[in-house]
Amino acid sequence: MTSASNAERCPQADSVAAYALRALPVSEASAAKDHIAQCSDCRRELERLQPVVDSLSMLPAEILQPPPSMWDRLAERIAPLQQTAASGSQWNEPEWEEVAPGICCKLLATSAARDRVTMLVRLAPNVAYPPHTHAGLEELHLLSGELWIDDRKMYPGDYNRGERETGDRRVWSETGCTCLLVTSPSDVLR
């Protein structure tokens, strides 16, 4: 392939081989399938790869297994990484923190690069969360109690998805509740 044709290559072409081998995570496979249906270059790439993938599936599994020497070399390379991970800090259960009267949070994970936080949120009975606009996708899974989001009453096991730039006027609980919340820390309170 020349550098000129490389420049014109679809940026998603590299994922076609993984799609053909069914090696993409489920969360990415559907998007890859949709893209391939729309992109003639990627469709041609899949058509070129399909006979190879089909021939691999007909081979006995033992032929496709790496030899023991390769497993040994891989184990040698991974061992220092495992030791580093094992010597790292242990997970400590975070404490509940009262962030406002009747609202407690337990921060589980943060990603400044993705502008995301994952936390458990607990509302005391008859407490409301302030009206807000979502700075990014907000996902809420109700674990216990009952929760109202605007005019929708949620029960344990219910899921709510708030898209970027949408908002919630009133979030409150008559009974008190606990939920798992994945959201942006940059939400705008109104």
Secondary structure, 3 states (H helix, E strand, C coil): CCHHHHHCCCCCCHHHHHHHCCCCCHHHHHHHHHHHHHCHHHHHHHHHHHHHHHHHHCCCHHHHCCCHHHHHHHHHHHHHHHHHHHHCCCCCCCCCEEEECCEEEEEEEEECCCCEEEEEEEECCCEEECCEECCCCEEEEEEEECEEECCEEECCCCEEEECCCCEECCEEECCCEEEEEEECCCCEEC
